[in-house]
Amino acid sequence: MKLMRGLLDLVVLQFLRANPMHGYQIITSLRKQFGVYFGPSTIYPLLSVMEENGYIKSHWDLENDRPRKVYGITPQGAELLNCTEDSLTHIYRKLAIGTGRIPFSGNGLPLGSIVNGKKHLNEHPGRPANPLP
């Protein structure tokens, strides 16, 4: 769980790169994709800090029955995410070279796909299926 919290801002940026979302959508996406629950007391302060740092920007969506604050990634947030993905890919390759084998070999997925879906991780031979929905 501690590792996940350390990567939470990057996961949120990755969600927002795909689509602008409101806070509850982020909470439910985390639950669906990773099987973990981060509540409003974690997500909303994180979103505020990320917005203060210029990584995301929000606006109010007043078109629906209930007004919602929708968050989207900024160019600065996209740059941070790209640099981080590049760094993680570099580390991943170094580990693969150092061990003489490629972790998760056979799935043909880039590192970004590993972050995008637990499904691919769970389908790795010899790895038990995730019991969480």
Sequence and secondary structure as in RCSB ss.txt:
>XXXX:A:sequence
MKLMRGLLDLVVLQFLRANPMHGYQIITSLRKQFGVYFGPSTIYPLLSVMEENGYIKSHWDLENDRPRKVYGITP
QGAELLNCTEDSLTHIYRKLAIGTGRIPFSGNGLPLGSIVNGKKHLNEHPGRPANPLP
>XXXX:A:secstr
 HHHHHHHHHHHHHHHHH  EEHHHHHHHHHHHHS    HHHHHHHHHHHHHTTSEEEEEE SSSS EEEEEE H
HHHHHHHHHHHHHHHHHHHHHHHHTS TTTTS   HHHHHH HHHHHTSTTS      
